[in-house]
Structures are given as structure tokens and as C-alpha cells.
Amino acid sequence: MSENKLIISADKCVGCTKCVKQCPFAALEMDGKLAVVNDSCTFCGSCVDVCPTKAIILNRAEQKGVDLSAYAGVWVFGEQKNGKIQSVVLELINEGRKLADSLDEKLSVVVLGNDMDAACQELLEYSVDYVLQIDAPELADYAAEPYAKVLSDIVSKRKPSIILAGATSIGRSFLARVAVEVKAGLTADCTGLEICEKMLHQTRPAFGGNIMATILTPNHRPQMATVRHKVFKEATKNGGCGGKIEKIAVDDNKLLTSRTKRIEFITDNETTINIAEADIIVSGGRGMGKPENFALLEELANALGGAVGASRAAVDSGWIPYSHQVGQTGKTVGPKLYIACGISGAIQHMVGMNSSDTIIAINKDPDAPIFEIASFGIVGDVFEVVPELIKAIKNK
Amino acid sequence: MALNIVVCMKQVPDTTEVRINPETNTLIRDGVDSIINPFDTYAIEEAVRLCERVEGSKTTILSMGPPQVESSLKDALSVGADEVVLLSDREFAGADTWATSYTLAAAMKKLKPDLIITGKQAIDGDTAQVGPGIAVHLDMPQVCYVSKIREINDEVAIVERLLEDGHEVVEVKLPAVLTVVKEINEPRLPSLKGKMKAKKTAVTVWTNDDLDTDPECLGLTGSPTQVSKIFSPPKRGGGEMIDGENAQEKAETVVAKLKELQVI
């Protein structure tokens, strides 16, 4: 087997340091006037492109892959909870349809559950070629092992070229198992998908949203991606395209065994609306001062039909439960409208909400960083502005 | 009963400081520190707490990366870890989540844990894929997004996991992989005793020669995914500051604008 190697030609290197600045992994250093590579190199190749004198050569070891031509079809994981298909699935159908069309392949939705006849029938009202329905009592609620084993088994037999799932708690933990089982490439939390030369180009935020990366799976199939919720538009019912339901029986009971068992499910009463699903979010930060003041934000959220979010500062102060936290260590949201109240705008918070369509910031401090990304900024006291907002909205 | 716990830890750049220079389109890394992945600090804390709860238990921290990761492993020792192991070899470089979980799993086969704990994801890659990947390579069950370990004995753990709409209570057979969320605990600060121990305890370094691996599955060669390019996200410019005599006027102006934009 050949070895991965990054070679920097001492003759050609002019010591311009461009590669050192480009390297995302701090793997290049200057040794006098010469760039040298250290142990952190991941052979990503981003230095090769920036070198003006072509002094850097990347030798990638040959990769044993699979016969790519044996794989065809775009699959969408039809995530369901309590028998209800989740809205992210409709977003994936919309995006998956485009990918399938540009590849001239079929689009299938794979539904794992129990007694899913009605839900599967309804999926045919969208532009879907096939619904693969796998019913078993063991699959009624998500369980990592049987879900992963059953899907891996079908993937190995039917060989789709692309599999998409929502980047939800279930989608992320489940596809990660499938990808390892079938030795496929999996890219997490994608915000952009595109076909170029028959290959899926997957774009996703990395380094806390400060950098975007485009990821490919050159030699393995299927190409798997979890896709961020609310990035793509939902498909609309258009009477379908003459799609068919195919029921697949699980004939090997071993696939259905699980070493985890659901004991109970405790619905979070505090969160009447899941913030990741909400179209409008009213968030409070340190400036809210105390837990009682979140009632004001709830009132505003109710007037708008939205949900209440919070910054880490508010959650860490114990004013509101963690499930409301927006930001790097909380949830990433992308609502149509985000109203930040008394939130100064730490970068950790902003990476969790800066893809919102419209952002309103209300803060006493005119220099608060949140104003740099706000569509509309109001300098003022939250406790004066928010009640006026509620009034104005009710009067509209 | 005593638990042999292994925590997978990643050293990450303090990502909030990583930026691309918009003029040159290059990364600005000056002054960017390396830290323990914040989610892994909750994993370490939970393991240490379990060791305090269950006598005779042991926490080993396992990490993979270049030699400079040793500094983070020392930090883990200072908050209560018993042993630390670093997987460091040129062969491991360039690994994606598939190859990373494969390599970590190979080390797990030597460490023989009853319980593996990791943070829910790392803040540089944000994939949340390595924990489940390790579980599959070792044929173990997993529970992701754990917010509480209610009970644990030799055979099973009963844990709560955080989902979008509530908490699921799950019983899982051991050995198993748990990935934890921030809600699970509040990590302690290093104690003086811990710092002393960190100084005295050597980092065990394993290279590929110490593991039983297939070279085709390591590093970049073993990685199905490859980074094709990196770039700066489109910058979100600041918008309009709303003027007005008082709060009422400002509120009315902004609501009018939202109506105009058909946001509400």
C-alpha cells in the first residue's frame, strides 16, 4: 500500500507563508524561509491550491473502493414519531427529488415503523417514486440497533447511491451506525447538497459555523448525509408522480433484536413548542435579569405564535430549562423571525441562530455585537420595548 | 461490582476564535488555543462521578491526535481521571468519522471497558458520529444525548436521553456507549491534588504497532469522506437601526416593517 504524503519542494518554496495561513489544522510551519509539515496534517489538500509556486505536492494513498456503477437511487429516511412522519422528511423529499432528477435516478422514501399504511399512502401524494415500507412491532419506536441493522441490510441488498436523513437526534445517531455497518461516507448536518459530475457535493458548517466545508465521498457508496432541519423548503402535495408502495418484510429476526429498551417517555411540559421546529422564536438573555421576566417573552411569543428560546447565560442562571438554549452547546435554529431580547451576542449564541431569515435585536447597549447581525436593531430597555411590541402586534 | 470506564476525548481548537480572513480567504489561527472539547468535559465529569459512586471503578481517557494532545490529557487527569492513553501515529492522520471510530474501537479492544462515555459531539466537526461508530465497530448498543444516569450495575444502566420533545428513559445492557449532553452535570475545576497527580501520571502513547488494525481502514486511506474545499460562510451584514422617540414608536415601526416584509 502506498502512503499518504505531503511533499514540499525546498527548491520551489519561496517562503510566502500562504500555505501556513490556509491550513485548517495548523499543520504547516515556517522553518526559516521554508514551509514544513508537522504531525497535525490530515492531507486535506487545501494548501496545495494556494501555493503560488506549486511547491506542494499531495500524494494520496490509493483507496480501495467499490464499484460505483452498481449503486443507483436516492433514498430519504422517513423519520416518524408515534406514527407521524416528521416535517423534515418533506424537506428531504423536495431536495431528494432534485438530486434524483439531476442523476436521472428514482426517489424512494424508506419508512421504518409499525402499521404505517396510512402514512405511507399519504407520502405518495408527493413526487416520490417508491415508498419502501418496513413494518414490525420492534420498529414502532426508534431504537438504534434494529433500525440500523434493518436499514443496513436493505442498503446492502438494494445499493442506493444516496441516502438522506434529517439531522435530528434520531437521524444523526441512527445513520452514524448504518454508515459504519455498510462502510459508507456520512456527512453530518449538511446545509447544501448538489450533484456535480454524478457525485454528491455536501456542504456543511464546521468550526462552530465559522467555516463552511464541502465534503465528497469519492470511492464509497452510498453517499450518506444528515441534513439540517429548516434549511430546505418542504415539498408540497402535487398529486404525486404515480409512485408505488413496496412492503419489505424483515425475514431475519436477529435484525430486530435490541439491547436497549424504552421504559417511558417524559414529554417536556416546559416546551409547548419545540424551538427547532418553530417559525418564530423570542429569545432572552442575561438582560432579562430574573426567571419571572421570561413570562414577558412568553407573552410576546404567544402573540406571534412562536416559541421561547434563551442564551446560555440565561440557562446557566437557571432561569429557563436547557431545552430552550440556542447556540453552540444548545440548539441550532433557523426560524423566519428571531427576536433577541437582552442578548449581547456572544459568538457561541450567534452561530446557533444566524441563519434566521429576519433577526430583531433589542438591547440597552448600542455596541452589543448582536446588532452586527440583526436585520432590525432597537436600542432600548427590553422591559419597555417588549410590552410595546406586544401591543403593536395585537393591534395590527 | 466495579466499572471500567473509558471516556473518548478530543482536543479541539477554541472554534469561536477560528475565522477566515475575507480578503485573503485564509484561516486566521493566531492566538487560537487548543482546549478539551467542551462536551467531553461533561463525559469526563460523569465518569469521575460514577467512579465516586461505584467503589473500585476506574476512568481512562482515550484520545487520538498529534503529540500536543498530551496537554489536554493532563488537564483530564487534574479533574479526576485515573489513566490517559493517546493514540498517535502518522497512519491515523486524516481520518474521518469512519476511520476515527475504527481506530478508537481498536484501542477499546485492549482497554475492555464496561462503559464508554463521550460528549455528544465535538465543536470543531460537530458530527456526533464517532460515538455511534465506535459502538458498531465493537458491536455494542448505544444511547445518545444522555442527560442523566439514573441507575447502573454490572449488567445494565438506566439512563435518560434528551430528544427534541422530551426525555426518553432507556434501559441499556452493558457494555455500551453513552454520549452525553451538557445537562448531565457541572464539571468540576481541577483540584490541587488533581494537578499533582497530573504531573506525576505519564501519558501512555500507543502507535499503530500497539493495535490490531487493518491499514486499509486507517487515516485518510480508511476514510470514505474527503474534504474537497473550505470557505468562509456568506457574511451576514448588520441591518437597520430603528429610530424613534420612545419605545412605543420604535415598536410600532419595527412591527410595520415586519408586516411589510410579510414576516408576520
Chai-1 contact restraints between the chains, C-beta under 6 A:
chainA,res_idxA,chainB,res_idxB,connection_type,confidence,min_distance_angstrom,max_distance_angstrom,comment,restraint_id
A,M1,B,P215,contact,1.0,0.0,6.0,A-B,restraint_1
A,N4,B,L220,contact,1.0,0.0,6.0,A-B,restraint_2
A,K21,B,T26,contact,1.0,0.0,6.0,A-B,restraint_3
A,Q22,B,T26,contact,1.0,0.0,6.0,A-B,restraint_4
A,P24,B,L27,contact,1.0,0.0,6.0,A-B,restraint_5
A,P24,B,I230,contact,1.0,0.0,6.0,A-B,restraint_6
A,A26,B,R29,contact,1.0,0.0,6.0,A-B,restraint_7
A,D39,B,P66,contact,1.0,0.0,6.0,A-B,restraint_8
A,S40,B,P66,contact,1.0,0.0,6.0,A-B,restraint_9
A,C41,B,A93,contact,1.0,0.0,6.0,A-B,restraint_10
A,T42,B,A93,contact,1.0,0.0,6.0,A-B,restraint_11
A,T42,B,G94,contact,1.0,0.0,6.0,A-B,restraint_12
A,F43,B,G94,contact,1.0,0.0,6.0,A-B,restraint_13
A,F43,B,L220,contact,1.0,0.0,6.0,A-B,restraint_14
A,C44,B,V227,contact,1.0,0.0,6.0,A-B,restraint_15
A,S46,B,I230,contact,1.0,0.0,6.0,A-B,restraint_16
A,A61,B,T221,contact,1.0,0.0,6.0,A-B,restraint_17
A,Q63,B,T221,contact,1.0,0.0,6.0,A-B,restraint_18
A,K64,B,E216,contact,1.0,0.0,6.0,A-B,restraint_19
A,A144,B,Q142,contact,1.0,0.0,6.0,A-B,restraint_20
A,E145,B,P141,contact,1.0,0.0,6.0,A-B,restraint_21
A,S169,B,Y145,contact,1.0,0.0,6.0,A-B,restraint_22
A,S169,B,L163,contact,1.0,0.0,6.0,A-B,restraint_23
A,R172,B,A128,contact,1.0,0.0,6.0,A-B,restraint_24
A,S173,B,P132,contact,1.0,0.0,6.0,A-B,restraint_25
A,S173,B,C144,contact,1.0,0.0,6.0,A-B,restraint_26
A,A176,B,Q129,contact,1.0,0.0,6.0,A-B,restraint_27
A,A176,B,P132,contact,1.0,0.0,6.0,A-B,restraint_28
A,A176,B,G133,contact,1.0,0.0,6.0,A-B,restraint_29
A,R177,B,P132,contact,1.0,0.0,6.0,A-B,restraint_30
A,R177,B,V136,contact,1.0,0.0,6.0,A-B,restraint_31
A,V180,B,G133,contact,1.0,0.0,6.0,A-B,restraint_32
A,V180,B,V136,contact,1.0,0.0,6.0,A-B,restraint_33
A,E181,B,V136,contact,1.0,0.0,6.0,A-B,restraint_34
A,G185,B,P224,contact,1.0,0.0,6.0,A-B,restraint_35
A,G185,B,T225,contact,1.0,0.0,6.0,A-B,restraint_36
A,T187,B,T225,contact,1.0,0.0,6.0,A-B,restraint_37
A,A188,B,T127,contact,1.0,0.0,6.0,A-B,restraint_38
A,A188,B,Q129,contact,1.0,0.0,6.0,A-B,restraint_39
A,F207,B,T15,contact,1.0,0.0,6.0,A-B,restraint_40
A,F207,B,V18,contact,1.0,0.0,6.0,A-B,restraint_41
A,F207,B,D124,contact,1.0,0.0,6.0,A-B,restraint_42
A,G208,B,T15,contact,1.0,0.0,6.0,A-B,restraint_43
A,G208,B,T16,contact,1.0,0.0,6.0,A-B,restraint_44
A,G208,B,I123,contact,1.0,0.0,6.0,A-B,restraint_45
A,N210,B,V18,contact,1.0,0.0,6.0,A-B,restraint_46
A,N210,B,R19,contact,1.0,0.0,6.0,A-B,restraint_47
A,I211,B,I230,contact,1.0,0.0,6.0,A-B,restraint_48
A,M212,B,F231,contact,1.0,0.0,6.0,A-B,restraint_49
A,M212,B,P233,contact,1.0,0.0,6.0,A-B,restraint_50
A,A213,B,V227,contact,1.0,0.0,6.0,A-B,restraint_51
A,A213,B,I230,contact,1.0,0.0,6.0,A-B,restraint_52
A,T214,B,S228,contact,1.0,0.0,6.0,A-B,restraint_53
A,T214,B,K229,contact,1.0,0.0,6.0,A-B,restraint_54
A,I215,B,T225,contact,1.0,0.0,6.0,A-B,restraint_55
A,I215,B,V227,contact,1.0,0.0,6.0,A-B,restraint_56
A,L216,B,Q226,contact,1.0,0.0,6.0,A-B,restraint_57
A,L216,B,S228,contact,1.0,0.0,6.0,A-B,restraint_58
A,T217,B,P224,contact,1.0,0.0,6.0,A-B,restraint_59
A,T217,B,T225,contact,1.0,0.0,6.0,A-B,restraint_60
A,H220,B,P224,contact,1.0,0.0,6.0,A-B,restraint_61
A,R259,B,P141,contact,1.0,0.0,6.0,A-B,restraint_62
A,R259,B,K173,contact,1.0,0.0,6.0,A-B,restraint_63
A,T260,B,P141,contact,1.0,0.0,6.0,A-B,restraint_64
A,T260,B,V170,contact,1.0,0.0,6.0,A-B,restraint_65
A,T260,B,V172,contact,1.0,0.0,6.0,A-B,restraint_66
A,K261,B,E171,contact,1.0,0.0,6.0,A-B,restraint_67
A,R262,B,V170,contact,1.0,0.0,6.0,A-B,restraint_68
A,I263,B,V169,contact,1.0,0.0,6.0,A-B,restraint_69
A,I263,B,E171,contact,1.0,0.0,6.0,A-B,restraint_70
A,E264,B,V169,contact,1.0,0.0,6.0,A-B,restraint_71
A,F265,B,E168,contact,1.0,0.0,6.0,A-B,restraint_72
A,I266,B,G166,contact,1.0,0.0,6.0,A-B,restraint_73
A,I266,B,H167,contact,1.0,0.0,6.0,A-B,restraint_74
A,T267,B,G166,contact,1.0,0.0,6.0,A-B,restraint_75
A,D268,B,G166,contact,1.0,0.0,6.0,A-B,restraint_76
A,N274,B,E164,contact,1.0,0.0,6.0,A-B,restraint_77
A,N274,B,D165,contact,1.0,0.0,6.0,A-B,restraint_78
A,A276,B,E164,contact,1.0,0.0,6.0,A-B,restraint_79
A,Y322,B,E183,contact,1.0,0.0,6.0,A-B,restraint_80
A,T329,B,K182,contact,1.0,0.0,6.0,A-B,restraint_81
A,K336,B,V263,contact,1.0,0.0,6.0,A-B,restraint_82
A,L337,B,V263,contact,1.0,0.0,6.0,A-B,restraint_83
A,I347,B,T16,contact,1.0,0.0,6.0,A-B,restraint_84
A,Q348,B,T16,contact,1.0,0.0,6.0,A-B,restraint_85
A,N354,B,R236,contact,1.0,0.0,6.0,A-B,restraint_86
A,T358,B,V263,contact,1.0,0.0,6.0,A-B,restraint_87
A,F371,B,G238,contact,1.0,0.0,6.0,A-B,restraint_88
A,E372,B,G238,contact,1.0,0.0,6.0,A-B,restraint_89
A,I373,B,R236,contact,1.0,0.0,6.0,A-B,restraint_90
A,A374,B,G239,contact,1.0,0.0,6.0,A-B,restraint_91
A,S375,B,G239,contact,1.0,0.0,6.0,A-B,restraint_92
A,F376,B,G239,contact,1.0,0.0,6.0,A-B,restraint_93
A,F376,B,E240,contact,1.0,0.0,6.0,A-B,restraint_94
A,F376,B,I242,contact,1.0,0.0,6.0,A-B,restraint_95
A,F376,B,V254,contact,1.0,0.0,6.0,A-B,restraint_96
A,G377,B,M241,contact,1.0,0.0,6.0,A-B,restraint_97
A,I378,B,I242,contact,1.0,0.0,6.0,A-B,restraint_98
A,I378,B,K250,contact,1.0,0.0,6.0,A-B,restraint_99
A,G380,B,A247,contact,1.0,0.0,6.0,A-B,restraint_100
A,E384,B,A247,contact,1.0,0.0,6.0,A-B,restraint_101
A,V385,B,A247,contact,1.0,0.0,6.0,A-B,restraint_102
A,V385,B,A251,contact,1.0,0.0,6.0,A-B,restraint_103
A,E388,B,A247,contact,1.0,0.0,6.0,A-B,restraint_104
A,E388,B,Q248,contact,1.0,0.0,6.0,A-B,restraint_105
A,E388,B,A251,contact,1.0,0.0,6.0,A-B,restraint_106
A,L389,B,A251,contact,1.0,0.0,6.0,A-B,restraint_107
A,A392,B,A251,contact,1.0,0.0,6.0,A-B,restraint_108
A,A392,B,E252,contact,1.0,0.0,6.0,A-B,restraint_109
A,A392,B,V255,contact,1.0,0.0,6.0,A-B,restraint_110
A,I393,B,V255,contact,1.0,0.0,6.0,A-B,restraint_111
